Amino acid sequence: MSVPASALVPTHQQIALIGAGPSGLAGARNLQKLGVTFQGFEAHSDVGGLWNIGNPRSTVYQSAHLISSKRTTEFREFPMPEHVADYPSHTELSRYFSDFADHFGLRQHFRFNTKVLRVEPVTECASTLWRVSVDAGGGRIETADYKGVVIANGTLSEPSMPRFPGFFDGELLHTSAYKKASLFTDKRVLVVGAGNSGCDIAVDAVHYAKSVDISVRRGYYFVPKYVFGKPADTLGGKRPLPAWIKQRVDALVLKWFTGDPVRFGFPKPAYRMYESHPVVNSLILHHIGHGDIGVRADIERMEGHTVHFKDGSARDYDLVLCATGYKLHYPFIDRTWLNWQGMAPNLYLNIFAPGFDNLAVLGMIEASGIGWQGRYEQAELLARYFKAQADGKPQAAVLKAAKTGPAPDLSGGYRYLKLERMAYYVNKDAYRQAVREAAAKLA
C-alpha cells in the first residue's frame, strides 16, 4: 500500500477535509486528482456518511431508498452498476461509496475514528492557517495547523425537534431515532410532517400499527417515482424550461398521475410547484385512499395521550414521530467564520467563506435533482481553486474577488419558501451552470 502524500508533507501545507460521506469523498477524489495534499478526518470507522447505517450519526432507516434515480444521482466518473435498482436502498448505496473509495484509493487519505473537536483561524487575515483539534481516541487530543479547511460532514444529522404546548404521556421521537418498522407494532401512531421521510415512514407504519395519521401544516406536491414506466426524474428535455412554464406543465402532469391531494385531506399548497421540495412518493396517497392513513391538521397542543389539532379535532396516540427535518450543524467552528446569516452560512456559491482564502464547505446545497454529481462539481471547483492558489495563478485572485460579492442568482427564477430547510436551496440548473463556469475559469 502506497504512503499518502499527507504523511510526508507538513500539516501547514495541507488541507484538512472533514467527513467521508458523499461530499467528503467527492472532495477527496478531486483534491487527489489535482495533487492537492490533504488530510481527511472521519468520526466513524468507515466511509459512506449517513448512508452507512452502522454509523452512529446515520439517520437512515431500514426501508430507506433514494428519492432520485441512480442515473441522475451517481457520480458520473463512477456509474452505479446496471444490476443496482433504479432507486437504490441504503445497503446498495453504502456499498457504492465503499467501492468508490476503494476504486480511487481514497481510504488511505483519511484518519478514521477521529472526531474533529475544534476548527479556528490562527490569525484574522484572509490567508490564515487553520488550527484543527481532534479526538484521536482514548482521550488523546491532537492539534495541528493546516493551510485550509474543507467542511463536508453533511447536513442531515442534527434533528430539528419542535416543541409542542402541553405534555404527551406517550413516546415522542424524532425520525432520526427511527430504524425499524417494528417500533410501531400495535401502536396508535401520529407522524408529524409530510416531507419525504415522513411519508416513507408513515407507509412503513401502516403494516404494523393499530392506526396511522399524518399531521400537516401546509400543502404538498406529490411526484410519482415512475412515469410511463421510467424513473420520473429521467424524463424531460435536456434544455431547462423557464420556471413559470415548468411549474405549470409539471403541475398539470402531476394531476394526471396522482390526482389532487386536496381531495385526500391535504391543504391546497399556498405556493407554486418547486418553490419547496416536492415529495417523491405516491404510496402515501395510495394508503390514504385506502383508509390506512388519516390526514390531520397542524398540532395545537398535547394533553396526556391526546393530541389536539388546530381544526378543533382531537385524537389519542401512543407514539408521535416528528419528521421535522434537520438543522445545519457545524459544531466545531464558530459561526462567525462561516459568515452565518439568519438560518444558514452565507457562502459564495454555497461553498466559499468570503472572509478567508482557504475555508470552504461541501454539500451545503439542496435542490431537486442536484444529485451527487452536483456535489462532485462543487469539489472540482474547490480543488481547482486550491491548486490555482498553490501555483500562483492569477485566476485564483479573480475567484477571491468574486467571493466578496455580489452573489450570482442561483434561484433559477423560483421563489423558494422562507423556511430553515430551504435557506440553502438552489435551482439545480442555475447552480450547476454557475459552478461549472467558475471551474472553467480556473482550468
C-alpha positions in Angstrom: 0.0 0.0 0.0 1.4 3.4 -1.0 2.0 6.1 1.6 -0.3 9.1 1.3 1.4 12.3 0.5 0.0 13.8 3.7 2.4 11.6 5.7 5.3 13.3 4.0 4.1 16.9 4.0 3.9 19.3 7.0 0.3 20.0 8.0 0.7 23.7 7.4 1.0 22.8 3.7 -2.1 20.5 3.7 -5.9 20.9 3.5 -7.9 19.4 6.4 -11.0 17.6 5.0 -13.8 16.8 7.5 -16.1 13.9 6.6 -16.1 10.8 4.5 -19.7 10.8 3.3 -20.7 11.5 -0.3 -19.5 15.1 -0.3 -16.3 14.3 1.6 -15.5 11.5 -0.9 -16.1 13.9 -3.8 -13.8 16.4 -2.1 -11.1 13.7 -1.6 -11.3 12.5 -5.1 -10.9 15.9 -6.7 -8.1 17.1 -4.4 -6.4 13.8 -5.1 -6.8 14.2 -8.9 -5.1 17.6 -8.8 -2.4 16.7 -6.4 -3.6 19.0 -3.6 -2.3 17.4 -0.4 -4.9 16.9 2.2 -5.7 15.0 5.4 -9.2 13.6 5.8 -10.9 13.1 9.2 -13.9 10.8 9.8 -15.5 10.3 13.1 -16.8 6.8 12.1 -14.8 3.8 11.2 -15.6 3.8 7.5 -16.9 5.8 4.6 -20.4 6.5 3.5 -21.7 9.0 6.0 -25.4 8.8 6.7 -25.8 6.0 4.0 -23.7 3.7 6.2 -26.5 2.6 8.7 -23.8 1.3 11.0 -22.5 4.9 11.6 -23.9 6.2 14.9 -24.6 9.5 13.2 -26.6 7.9 10.4 -30.2 8.9 10.2 -31.3 6.4 7.6 -33.8 3.6 8.5 -34.1 0.0 7.2 -36.5 0.9 4.4 -34.7 4.0 3.2 -34.1 4.4 -0.5 -33.0 7.2 -2.8 -35.8 9.5 -3.8 -34.0 10.3 -7.0 -33.0 7.7 -9.5 -29.5 6.2 -9.7 -28.6 7.7 -13.1 -29.5 11.3 -12.0 -27.7 10.8 -8.7 -24.5 8.9 -9.2 -21.0 10.3 -9.7 -20.5 10.5 -13.5 -16.9 9.3 -13.1 -18.1 6.1 -11.3 -21.5 5.0 -12.5 -23.6 2.5 -10.5 -23.7 -1.0 -11.9 -26.6 -2.0 -14.1 -27.8 -4.5 -11.5 -28.4 -1.8 -8.9 -32.1 -0.8 -8.6 -33.5 2.3 -10.1 -34.0 3.7 -6.6 -31.2 2.1 -4.5 -31.5 1.1 -0.9 -29.2 2.4 1.8 -27.4 -1.0 1.6 -26.7 -0.6 -2.1 -25.6 3.0 -1.6 -23.3 2.1 1.3 -21.6 -0.5 -1.0 -21.4 2.1 -3.8 -19.5 4.6 -1.7 -17.2 1.9 -0.3 -16.5 0.8 -3.9 -15.9 4.4 -4.9 -13.4 4.8 -2.1 -11.6 1.5 -3.0 -11.5 2.2 -6.7 -9.7 5.6 -6.3 -7.7 4.6 -3.2 -9.3 7.3 -1.0 -9.3 5.5 2.3 -5.6 6.0 2.8 -6.2 9.7 2.9 -8.5 9.5 5.9 -8.0 9.1 9.6 -11.0 7.1 10.8 -12.4 7.1 14.3 -11.1 10.6 14.6 -13.6 13.3 15.6 -12.9 16.9 14.9 -13.5 19.0 18.0 -12.4 22.5 17.0 -11.5 24.5 13.9 -10.3 28.1 14.3 -8.2 30.6 12.4 -4.7 31.2 13.7 -5.0 34.9 12.7 -7.7 37.1 11.3 -6.1 37.7 8.0 -7.6 36.1 4.9 -4.7 33.8 4.2 -4.5 32.5 7.8 -3.6 28.9 8.8 -6.3 26.9 10.5 -5.9 25.2 13.8 -7.6 21.9 13.9 -8.1 19.9 17.2 -9.2 16.2 17.0 -10.1 13.5 19.4 -7.7 10.7 18.3 -9.3 8.1 20.6 -8.5 7.1 24.2 -8.9 10.7 25.4 -5.9 11.8 23.3 -6.4 15.3 21.8 -4.2 16.3 18.9 -3.9 19.8 17.5 -2.2 20.9 14.3 -2.2 23.9 11.9 -3.4 23.4 8.3 -3.3 25.5 5.2 -7.0 25.3 4.8 -10.2 23.5 5.9 -13.0 21.9 3.9 -16.1 21.0 5.9 -18.0 18.1 4.4 -19.7 16.5 7.4 -23.2 16.6 5.9 -26.5 18.4 6.6 -28.8 15.7 7.8 -27.6 14.7 11.2 -28.8 17.3 13.7 -32.6 16.8 14.4 -34.9 19.8 14.3 -37.3 18.9 17.0 -40.4 21.1 17.6 -41.7 22.0 21.0 -45.5 21.5 21.4 -47.6 23.2 24.0 -48.8 20.9 26.8 -47.5 17.4 27.6 -47.5 14.0 26.0 -47.6 10.8 28.0 -46.7 8.5 25.1 -43.5 8.3 23.1 -42.4 11.5 21.4 -39.5 10.9 19.0 -37.7 12.4 16.0 -37.4 10.3 12.9 -33.6 10.4 13.4 -34.3 7.8 16.2 -36.3 5.5 13.8 -34.7 2.4 12.4 -37.2 -0.4 12.2 -40.9 -0.5 11.5 -41.4 -2.9 14.4 -41.3 0.3 16.5 -44.9 0.8 15.5 -46.3 -2.6 16.5 -49.9 -2.3 17.9 -49.5 1.5 18.5 -51.6 4.4 17.5 -49.2 6.5 15.5 -49.0 10.1 14.5 -46.3 11.2 12.1 -45.7 15.0 12.2 -44.7 16.4 8.8 -45.3 15.1 5.3 -41.9 15.5 3.7 -40.2 12.6 2.0 -39.1 10.9 5.2 -42.4 11.5 6.9 -44.3 9.9 4.0 -42.0 7.0 3.7 -42.2 6.2 7.4 -46.0 6.6 7.5 -46.2 4.0 4.8 -43.9 1.7 6.9 -46.1 2.1 9.9 -49.3 1.0 8.0 -48.1 -2.6 8.2 -47.5 -2.7 11.9 -49.5 0.0 13.7 -53.1 0.0 15.1 -53.7 3.2 13.3 -51.6 5.8 11.4 -52.2 9.5 11.0 -50.1 12.2 9.5 -50.2 15.9 10.7 -49.5 18.6 8.1 -49.3 22.4 8.3 -49.1 23.1 4.5 -50.0 21.5 1.2 -47.6 19.4 -0.8 -46.9 18.4 -4.4 -46.6 14.6 -4.7 -44.4 13.3 -7.5 -44.6 9.6 -8.5 -41.3 7.7 -8.8 -42.3 6.3 -12.2 -44.0 8.0 -15.2 -44.7 5.9 -18.3 -42.7 3.1 -16.7 -39.5 5.1 -16.3 -38.0 7.0 -13.3 -39.8 10.3 -13.3 -36.6 12.4 -13.0 -35.1 10.9 -16.2 -37.9 12.4 -18.4 -38.0 15.8 -19.9 -35.8 17.7 -22.3 -32.1 18.4 -21.9 -32.7 22.2 -22.1 -34.4 23.5 -18.9 -37.7 25.3 -19.4 -38.3 28.8 -17.9 -39.6 28.4 -14.3 -43.1 29.6 -15.0 -43.6 27.2 -17.8 -42.1 24.2 -16.0 -44.3 24.9 -12.9 -47.4 24.9 -15.0 -46.6 21.9 -17.2 -45.3 19.7 -14.3 -48.2 20.6 -12.0 -50.7 19.6 -14.8 -48.8 16.3 -15.5 -48.9 15.6 -11.7 -52.7 15.9 -11.6 -52.9 13.3 -14.4 -50.8 10.8 -12.5 -51.6 11.5 -8.8 -54.8 13.5 -8.8 -55.4 16.4 -6.5 -54.0 15.8 -3.0 -56.6 18.2 -1.6 -59.3 15.5 -2.1 -57.3 13.3 0.3 -57.4 15.9 3.0 -54.2 17.8 2.4 -54.4 21.6 2.3 -54.1 23.3 -1.0 -50.4 24.4 -1.4 -50.1 28.2 -0.9 -47.1 28.2 -3.2 -46.3 27.1 -6.7 -44.6 23.8 -7.6 -40.8 23.6 -7.0 -40.9 26.5 -4.5 -40.5 23.9 -1.9 -39.0 20.4 -2.2 -41.6 18.1 -3.8 -42.5 14.8 -2.1 -41.4 11.8 -4.3 -43.9 9.3 -3.0 -47.2 8.2 -4.4 -47.7 5.3 -2.0 -48.8 7.8 0.7 -51.7 8.8 -1.5 -52.5 5.1 -2.2 -52.7 4.3 1.5 -54.7 7.5 2.3 -57.1 6.5 -0.5 -57.5 3.0 1.1 -58.1 4.5 4.6 -54.8 3.2 6.0 -53.6 6.7 6.8 -55.6 9.7 8.0 -54.6 13.3 7.3 -54.7 15.6 10.3 -54.3 19.3 10.7 -51.3 21.1 12.4 -50.9 20.4 16.1 -52.3 22.9 18.6 -51.4 21.2 21.9 -50.9 17.9 23.7 -52.6 16.6 26.8 -51.7 13.1 28.1 -52.2 10.8 25.2 -54.5 13.2 23.4 -53.3 15.4 20.6 -55.5 18.5 19.8 -55.3 19.8 16.3 -55.8 23.4 15.0 -59.0 22.4 13.2 -60.7 21.6 16.6 -60.4 17.8 16.3 -58.5 15.6 18.7 -57.3 12.0 18.8 -55.3 9.7 21.1 -51.9 8.3 20.2 -49.2 6.1 21.7 -46.4 7.4 19.6 -45.8 10.8 18.0 -42.9 10.7 15.5 -41.6 14.1 14.3 -40.5 14.1 10.6 -39.5 17.7 11.0 -36.1 17.7 9.3 -32.6 18.7 10.3 -30.6 21.7 11.2 -27.2 22.7 9.7 -24.7 21.6 12.3 -21.0 22.5 12.2 -20.4 22.4 16.0 -16.6 22.5 15.8 -16.4 26.0 14.2 -17.6 29.4 15.3 -20.5 30.7 13.1 -18.7 34.0 12.6 -16.0 32.3 10.4 -18.7 30.8 8.2 -20.4 34.2 7.7 -23.6 32.7 9.2 -26.5 35.0 8.5 -30.0 34.1 9.6 -30.7 30.4 9.1 -27.5 29.3 7.2 -24.0 30.4 6.3 -23.8 33.0 3.5 -21.2 31.4 1.3 -20.2 32.2 -2.3 -21.8 29.5 -4.4 -22.7 27.8 -1.1 -19.1 26.8 -0.9 -16.6 29.5 -0.1 -16.4 31.6 3.1 -16.0 35.2 1.8 -13.6 36.3 4.5 -11.0 33.7 4.1 -8.9 32.2 1.3 -9.0 28.6 2.4 -12.2 27.9 4.3 -15.0 26.1 2.4 -18.0 23.8 2.8 -19.0 21.0 0.5 -22.5 19.6 0.4 -24.4 22.6 1.8 -26.9 22.6 -1.1 -30.4 21.3 -1.5 -32.0 21.2 -4.9 -34.5 19.0 -6.7 -32.4 16.7 -8.9 -28.9 18.0 -7.9 -27.6 14.5 -7.3 -24.1 13.7 -6.1 -22.7 14.9 -9.4 -23.7 18.4 -8.3 -21.6 17.9 -5.1 -18.8 16.4 -7.3 -18.8 19.6 -9.4 -18.6 21.7 -6.2 -15.5 19.7 -5.2 -14.0 20.0 -8.7 -14.3 23.8 -8.4 -12.8 23.8 -4.9 -9.8 21.7 -5.9 -9.1 23.8 -8.9 -9.2 26.9 -6.7 -6.8 25.5 -4.2 -4.5 24.3 -6.9 -4.6 27.7 -8.7 -3.7 29.4 -5.4 -0.8 27.0 -4.8 0.5 27.6 -8.3 0.2 31.3 -8.0 -2.2 31.6 -11.0 -3.9 34.9 -11.5 -7.3 33.1 -11.9 -7.3 32.4 -8.2 -7.3 36.1 -7.4 -10.3 36.5 -9.7 -12.3 34.0 -7.7 -11.1 35.6 -4.4 -12.5 38.9 -5.6 -15.8 37.3 -6.8 -16.3 35.8 -3.3 -16.8 39.2 -1.8 -19.9 39.7 -4.0 -22.3 40.4 -5.4 -23.5 36.8 -5.4 -25.0 35.2 -8.5 -28.7 34.4 -8.6 -29.0 30.7 -8.0 -32.8 30.6 -7.8 -33.5 29.8 -11.5 -36.4 32.2 -11.3 -38.2 30.3 -8.5 -39.4 32.0 -5.3 -38.5 29.5 -2.6 -40.3 29.3 0.7 -38.6 31.1 3.6 -38.1 28.0 5.7 -35.0 26.9 7.6 -34.6 23.8 5.4 -34.8 26.0 2.3 -32.2 28.5 3.4 -29.5 27.0 1.2 -31.8 25.7 -1.6 -30.9 26.4 -5.2 -32.1 25.6 -8.6 -30.0 22.7 -9.9 -29.6 24.1 -13.5 -28.7 27.6 -12.4 -26.4 26.3 -9.7 -24.5 23.8 -11.8 -24.1 26.3 -14.6 -22.6 28.8 -12.2 -20.2 26.3 -10.6 -19.1 24.9 -14.0 -18.4 28.4 -15.3 -16.4 29.2 -12.2 -14.4 26.0 -12.6 -13.8 26.5 -16.3 -12.1 29.9 -15.5 -9.7 28.0 -13.2 -8.8 25.3 -15.7 
